[in-house]
């Protein structure tokens, strides 16, 4: 026969164990908290600009590629790619049907177009694991080459070396997230094809809410066009220093880690990062 007293003790012990287990689990839930995700916000705009394509000075290729882009604009191809990659149409290239028939120098079929591009600027231009490129700019360049009956290849460059790369013959054109304003005297430039502005981005909760709060701070940038925008705006004279990063991913990693206080970002890719 089972001892009633022993059974009651076992039941009491079991209940106590359950209470302790529930308390421990509840306590763990209270004391352990997942880190909050780091978010970013835009606090101001620096300037307005239009992206252009850079060529060697007085190279007829500038007129040919521009005409091809004008035909693509008339076909709605540039607007289509902008909407596909950026979520909105930021194109500003003038449309002209039959533009290639009006150029002074006709394009010879079968040419290889060597294009200088940036890497790590998604969704505009970034490399894949196999070495090929994806994004708005590579797709645009491919459409131009197809329209001209040309093949193409890419070479990764930075905005500071555009004139040197063109002058050496390493590339035929530089197709980047840039207006190339600083290269107007040394290069031939296409008309603007994509509207953009530079924005200042900070960590949410950093206490930096306007451009005036950046006095004495460190800013992260990826290229010379961002530096030019800071100087044009006048904020460059108020900050402590500017640090260059390899690409936007590196910029935002540094911002998240607190290595810099703000980064300069192209507005057309803002929704991709912020």
C-alpha positions, -999 to 999 in steps of 0.1 A, spaced: 0 0 0 13 35 -9 21 58 20 -3 88 17 22 110 35 49 101 10 27 107 -20 18 142 -7 55 150 -2 63 139 -38 34 160 -52 46 190 -31 82 185 -43 70 183 -79 50 214 -76 79 233 -60 102 221 -89 77 235 -114 74 268 -96 112 271 -95 115 262 -132 89 287 -142 105 314 -121 139 307 -136 126 308 -171 107 340 -164 137 356 -149 159 346 -178 134 363 -201 135 395 -180 173 397 -177 183 387 -213 175 411 -240 184 410 -276 204 439 -288 184 465 -306 190 467 -344 211 497 -354 191 521 -376 201 552 -395 185 585 -405 190 613 -430 196 647 -414 202 669 -443 210 674 -480 242 689 -495 237 696 -532 219 687 -564 237 671 -593 234 650 -624 254 619 -631 273 620 -664 297 597 -684 333 608 -688 354 603 -719 389 614 -731 390 651 -741 374 657 -775 369 619 -781 340 614 -807 330 585 -786 312 609 -763 288 620 -790 282 584 -801 274 571 -766 253 601 -758 232 595 -790 227 559 -780 215 570 -746 191 595 -761 176 567 -782 173 545 -752 156 573 -733 131 577 -762 124 540 -760 117 543 -722 146 520 -713 164 544 -689 132 551 -671 125 513 -669 159 506 -654 157 534 -629 123 521 -616 136 486 -615 167 494 -595 158 526 -576 120 523 -572 115 556 -590 124 573 -622 154 597 -616 164 598 -653 171 632 -670 187 622 -703 169 640 -732 150 617 -756 157 617 -793 146 590 -818 171 583 -845 198 603 -826 226 580 -839 218 590 -875 226 626 -866 261 621 -851 291 633 -871 312 602 -865 294 569 -872 302 540 -849 321 510 -864 305 477 -854 325 451 -835 343 475 -812 350 466 -776 339 493 -752 361 494 -720 341 509 -692 355 522 -659 330 514 -631 328 514 -593 323 484 -571 303 481 -539 278 508 -548 246 487 -549 221 490 -565 241 511 -590 271 490 -596 286 460 -577 305 428 -586 292 393 -584 313 363 -571 320 353 -607 335 387 -615 306 400 -635 288 432 -626 252 439 -617 232 471 -612 217 501 -630 249 513 -645 262 480 -659 227 473 -674 227 508 -690 262 503 -704 252 469 -718 222 483 -736 243 511 -751 269 485 -763 241 463 -778 226 493 -796 260 501 -812 268 465 -820 298 465 -796 311 442 -770 321 455 -736 342 449 -706 345 465 -671 374 478 -651 370 489 -615 384 524 -609 379 552 -584 367 587 -591 401 602 -583 418 583 -611 393 589 -639 415 613 -659 446 591 -655 428 560 -666 412 577 -696 445 593 -706 464 560 -704 439 543 -726 430 517 -700 394 526 -703 373 543 -730 348 559 -706 341 562 -669 305 554 -660 301 560 -623 279 575 -596 295 609 -603 289 642 -620 326 646 -628 324 684 -622 360 685 -611 370 668 -645 353 692 -669 385 707 -681 403 674 -686 376 652 -700 346 654 -723 313 647 -705 280 634 -716 248 654 -707 233 644 -674 214 611 -674 205 606 -637 194 631 -611 210 629 -576 218 648 -544 242 640 -516 227 633 -481 241 632 -446 233 601 -427 238 594 -390 229 567 -365 194 570 -350 197 581 -314 231 596 -319 218 631 -308 229 645 -342 197 659 -358 209 686 -381 240 697 -401 250 722 -374 254 693 -349 283 679 -371 308 706 -359 339 688 -347 327 654 -359 342 627 -382 326 620 -416 329 589 -438 329 591 -476 338 569 -505 349 592 -533 360 627 -544 325 637 -554 313 634 -518 342 655 -506 334 681 -533 298 683 -520 310 688 -484 333 717 -496 306 732 -517 281 732 -488 306 748 -464 303 721 -438 338 708 -446 354 737 -427 335 728 -395 341 690 -392 372 675 -376 382 651 -404 370 630 -433 378 593 -436 377 575 -469 362 540 -471 364 514 -498 326 513 -505 293 522 -489 291 489 -470 323 497 -453 310 533 -447 279 520 -429 298 494 -410 320 521 -396 290 543 -388 274 514 -370 305 508 -350 309 544 -340 342 549 -360 327 579 -377 297 602 -368 281 605 -402 284 594 -438 277 610 -472 253 591 -493 238 595 -528 200 601 -524 191 578 -552 204 548 -532 192 561 -498 163 537 -496 187 508 -501 208 517 -470 186 538 -446 
